[in-house]
Amino acid sequence: MTRKKSLRDLTDLHSKRFLIRVDFNVPLDKEGRITNDRRIRAALPTLQHVLDKGGKAIVMSHLGRPKGDAKADAIYRMDNVARRLAELLDRPVRKVDQVVGPAVVAAANVLKPGEVLVLENLRFHPGEEKNDPEAAAQLALIGDVYVNDAFGTCHRKHMSMYALPQAMPGKPKVAGLLLEKELQVLGQLLENPRRPVVALLGGAKVSDKIAFIRALLPRVERLLIGGAMTYTFMKSLGQNVGDSRCENDKLELARSLWEEARSKIVLPKDHLIADKGDASAATRVVEGEIPDGWFGVDIGPQTISQYTAELRRAATVVWNGPVGWFEIEPFSQGTRQLAQTLAEITSQGAVTIVGGGETAEAVEALELDHRMTHVSTGGGAFLDYIANQGRLPALEVLDEI
């Protein structure tokens, strides 16, 4: 696999204007206040590298899903993000209220070495999701270097990810330090992982992860299944799953996966089941089938013990998807105990890779994220990178070594 040129490969950064695509799509409350700044903190090494070497940082990101209603979309303005970034960098950060246009050009032209400018939410511009070459050409004029540090959106052919670097011929187009780490860790998983390799897959849908599972199967010794996808597999094998969430239109697909790799796929032996979906629910543990009127909410104690033993034998673990309804405390024990096991084996030398999205949220909520080898910043991009053997649209347009 060819290596993408990194920000580290550039020698002269002073006074150059860096168009830096980051992923500041942070969670917000109803008033637009940031509830978790993990994604902003993840980009700090790239920004600090540019600023310390006298570069000028022009920062771009999308935020939320604006609907085109100015009043309702006000919470998605980048003002709070810019303020939080200034606090984390401990230096002034200017913000402009447009994505492209004269105001952006004027703000970029007065930037001094070591200064930061944040553009308005990219999704406020209709050309972002349309991969508009005209908007890209306008942005390209204010940048000397393009930096992609937004792994979480590398699977999208959006203007800031795809058309913009293409509109900068002859100018460096490189990976930021966060993206560089993602590519190093995931590249090793695809090409030369330390063995044995165990995959731990949870989440709701088998259908969301078919290509991901098929890409992993030749590379793993065990594929441990948890979460709601368990019940689709169970039902496909003729077992009763009660009222558990199940993809009834994917039973044949689940059955074919089972037949294809039954020597590697491990399904839970027992389940924590509940009679309703909140913390006050009645719960009990059952082995095998789930009775009507109940639904699965977590893996059971026998399965936790079995999966823990499998993880302890692994040299590499890739984890995507909580194994239970971890947001509700009584249903979180499986996810909690397996995350603690991963933290322990990491300290003993195992490589532990946590897929983004809900899995990253879970390990962070458990305050175990810093004890994993790598917590990916991508959800869909993580799945697509593995499924497509390391190929993503936004990576195609970066310079190669």
Residue pairs with C-beta under 8 A, 6 or more apart in sequence:
1 187
1 190
1 191
1 390
2 400
2 401
3 183
3 400
3 401
4 174
4 175
4 179
4 180
4 183
4 395
4 398
4 399
4 400
4 401
5 172
5 173
5 174
5 175
5 398
5 399
5 400
5 401
6 174
6 175
6 176
6 177
6 180
7 46
7 49
7 50
7 147
7 174
7 175
7 176
7 177
7 180
8 49
8 177
8 180
9 174
9 401
10 145
10 172
10 174
13 50
13 53
13 54
13 55
13 145
14 53
14 54
14 55
14 113
15 54
15 55
15 56
15 113
16 55
16 56
16 144
16 145
17 55
17 56
17 58
17 108
17 111
17 142
17 143
17 144
17 145
18 50
18 55
18 56
18 57
18 58
18 143
18 144
18 145
18 146
18 147
19 58
19 60
19 139
19 140
19 142
19 143
19 145
19 146
19 147
19 164
19 168
20 43
20 46
20 47
20 50
20 57
20 58
20 59
20 60
20 147
20 149
20 176
21 60
21 61
21 146
21 147
21 148
21 149
21 150
21 153
21 160
21 161
21 164
22 39
22 43
22 46
22 47
22 59
22 60
22 61
22 149
22 150
22 176
23 39
23 42
23 43
23 61
23 149
23 150
23 151
23 152
23 153
23 377
24 39
24 40
24 43
24 59
24 61
24 63
24 78
24 81
24 85
25 39
25 61
25 62
25 63
25 64
25 152
25 153
26 34
26 35
26 36
26 37
26 38
26 39
26 40
26 63
26 81
27 34
27 35
27 36
28 34
28 35
28 63
28 64
28 75
28 76
28 80
29 35
30 75
31 75
32 74
32 75
32 76
32 77
32 80
33 80
34 40
34 80
34 81
34 84
36 364
37 84
37 88
38 360
38 364
39 152
39 377
40 81
40 84
40 85
40 88
41 88
42 178
42 377
43 149
43 176
43 178
44 88
44 89
45 177
45 178
46 147
46 149
46 176
46 177
46 178
47 57
47 59
47 85
47 89
47 116
48 89
49 177
50 56
50 57
50 147
51 57
51 89
51 91
51 114
51 115
51 116
52 114
54 113
54 114
55 113
55 114
55 145
56 108
56 111
56 112
56 113
56 114
56 115
56 117
57 115
57 116
57 117
58 108
58 111
58 117
58 119
58 142
58 143
59 85
59 116
59 117
59 118
59 119
60 99
60 119
60 122
60 139
60 160
61 78
61 81
61 121
61 122
61 150
62 121
62 122
62 123
62 128
62 153
62 158
62 160
63 76
63 77
63 78
63 81
63 121
63 123
64 75
64 76
64 121
64 123
65 76
65 123
66 73
66 76
66 121
66 123
66 124
67 73
73 124
76 121
76 123
76 124
77 97
77 120
77 121
78 95
78 118
78 119
78 120
78 121
79 95
81 118
82 93
82 94
82 95
82 118
83 93
85 93
85 116
85 118
86 92
86 93
86 116
89 116
91 114
91 115
91 116
92 115
92 116
93 116
93 117
93 118
94 107
94 115
94 116
94 117
94 118
95 117
95 118
95 119
95 120
96 103
96 104
96 107
96 117
96 118
96 119
96 120
97 103
97 120
98 104
98 119
98 120
99 119
99 120
99 121
99 122
99 124
99 125
99 128
99 135
99 139
100 125
100 135
100 138
100 139
101 138
104 119
104 138
104 139
104 142
105 141
105 142
107 117
108 117
108 142
109 142
111 117
122 128
122 158
122 159
122 160
123 129
125 132
125 135
125 159
126 132
127 134
127 135
127 136
127 159
128 135
128 158
128 159
128 160
129 156
129 158
129 159
130 159
131 157
131 158
131 159
131 162
131 163
132 159
132 163
133 159
133 163
133 166
133 167
135 159
135 163
136 159
136 160
136 163
136 164
136 166
136 167
137 167
139 160
139 164
139 167
140 164
140 167
140 168
140 171
143 168
143 171
144 171
144 172
145 171
145 172
145 173
145 174
146 164
146 165
146 168
146 171
146 172
146 173
146 174
147 174
147 175
147 176
148 154
148 161
148 165
148 173
148 174
148 175
148 176
148 179
148 394
148 395
148 398
149 175
149 176
149 177
149 178
149 179
150 161
150 179
150 394
151 178
151 179
151 182
151 376
151 377
151 378
151 381
151 382
152 356
152 377
152 378
152 379
152 380
152 381
153 161
153 378
153 381
153 394
154 161
154 179
154 378
154 381
154 385
154 392
154 393
154 394
154 395
155 378
155 380
155 381
155 384
155 385
155 392
155 393
155 394
156 162
156 393
156 394
157 393
157 394
161 393
161 394
162 393
162 394
162 397
165 173
165 397
165 398
166 397
172 399
173 397
173 398
173 399
174 398
174 399
175 183
175 398
178 377
181 374
182 374
182 376
182 377
182 378
182 385
183 390
183 395
185 353
185 373
185 374
185 376
186 353
186 376
186 382
186 385
186 386
186 390
187 390
188 351
189 197
189 219
189 316
189 318
189 353
189 386
190 219
190 386
190 389
190 390
193 219
193 315
193 316
193 351
194 315
194 316
194 350
194 351
195 221
195 315
195 316
196 221
196 222
196 313
196 314
196 315
196 316
197 219
197 220
197 221
197 314
197 315
197 316
197 317
197 318
198 220
198 221
198 222
198 223
198 224
198 310
198 311
198 313
198 314
198 316
198 317
198 318
199 216
199 220
199 222
199 223
199 224
199 317
199 318
199 319
199 320
200 224
200 226
200 307
200 311
200 317
200 318
200 319
200 320
200 321
200 323
200 338
201 209
201 213
201 223
201 224
201 225
201 226
201 227
201 229
201 319
201 320
201 321
202 225
202 226
202 227
202 229
202 320
202 321
202 322
202 323
202 324
202 335
202 359
203 209
203 227
203 228
203 229
203 320
203 321
203 322
203 358
204 227
204 228
204 229
204 245
204 321
205 228
205 229
205 232
205 247
205 250
206 213
206 229
206 232
206 233
206 247
206 250
206 253
206 254
206 257
207 247
207 250
207 253
208 383
209 229
209 320
209 321
209 383
210 253
210 257
211 383
211 387
211 388
212 320
212 383
212 386
212 387
213 223
213 257
214 257
214 387
215 386
215 387
215 388
215 389
216 223
216 318
216 386
217 223
217 260
217 261
217 264
220 264
220 318
221 264
221 314
222 264
222 266
222 310
222 314
223 261
223 264
223 265
223 266
224 266
224 307
224 310
224 311
225 233
225 265
225 266
225 267
225 268
226 268
226 299
226 303
226 307
226 321
226 322
226 323
226 324
226 334
226 338
227 321
227 322
227 323
227 324
228 244
228 245
228 246
228 296
229 247
229 321
230 267
230 268
230 271
230 296
230 299
231 241
231 244
231 245
231 246
231 290
231 296
232 246
232 247
232 250
232 251
232 254
233 254
233 257
233 258
233 265
233 267
234 241
234 267
234 289
234 290
235 241
235 246
235 248
235 251
235 254
236 251
236 252
236 254
236 255
236 258
237 255
237 258
239 288
239 289
240 289
240 290
240 291
240 292
241 289
241 290
241 295
241 296
242 273
242 289
242 290
242 291
242 292
242 293
242 294
242 295
242 296
243 292
243 293
243 294
243 295
244 273
244 290
244 294
244 295
244 296
245 295
247 254
257 265
258 265
266 306
266 307
266 310
268 299
268 300
268 303
269 287
269 288
269 300
269 302
269 303
269 306
270 285
270 286
270 287
270 288
270 299
270 300
270 301
270 302
270 303
271 285
271 286
271 290
271 296
271 298
271 299
271 300
271 303
272 283
272 284
272 285
272 296
272 297
272 298
272 299
272 300
272 324
272 331
272 333
272 334
273 283
273 284
273 285
273 286
273 290
273 291
273 294
273 295
273 296
273 297
274 281
274 282
274 283
274 294
274 295
274 297
274 330
274 331
275 281
275 282
275 283
275 293
275 294
276 282
277 295
277 297
277 325
277 328
278 328
279 328
279 329
279 330
281 297
281 330
283 297
283 330
283 331
284 294
285 300
285 301
286 294
286 300
287 300
287 302
290 296
297 324
297 325
297 328
297 330
297 331
298 323
298 324
298 325
298 331
298 332
298 333
298 334
298 335
299 307
299 323
299 324
299 334
300 334
303 334
304 333
304 334
304 337
304 338
307 323
307 338
308 337
308 338
308 341
311 317
311 338
311 341
311 342
311 345
312 341
312 345
314 345
314 350
315 349
315 350
315 351
316 350
316 351
316 352
316 353
317 342
317 345
317 350
317 351
317 352
317 353
318 353
318 355
318 386
319 338
319 342
319 352
319 353
319 354
319 355
319 359
320 354
320 355
320 357
320 359
320 382
320 383
321 355
321 358
321 359
322 335
322 358
322 359
322 362
323 334
323 335
323 338
324 331
324 332
324 333
324 334
324 335
325 331
325 332
326 332
326 335
326 336
326 358
326 362
326 365
335 362
335 366
336 366
339 362
339 363
339 366
339 368
340 366
340 368
342 350
342 352
342 354
342 363
342 368
342 371
342 372
343 352
343 368
343 371
343 372
345 352
346 352
346 371
346 372
346 373
347 371
350 373
351 373
352 372
352 373
352 374
353 372
353 373
353 374
353 376
354 360
354 363
354 369
354 372
354 374
354 375
354 376
355 376
355 378
355 379
355 382
355 383
356 375
356 376
356 377
356 378
356 379
356 381
356 382
357 379
357 380
357 382
358 379
360 369
360 375
360 376
360 377
360 379
363 369
363 372
363 375
364 375
369 375
376 382
378 385
381 392
384 392
385 391
385 392
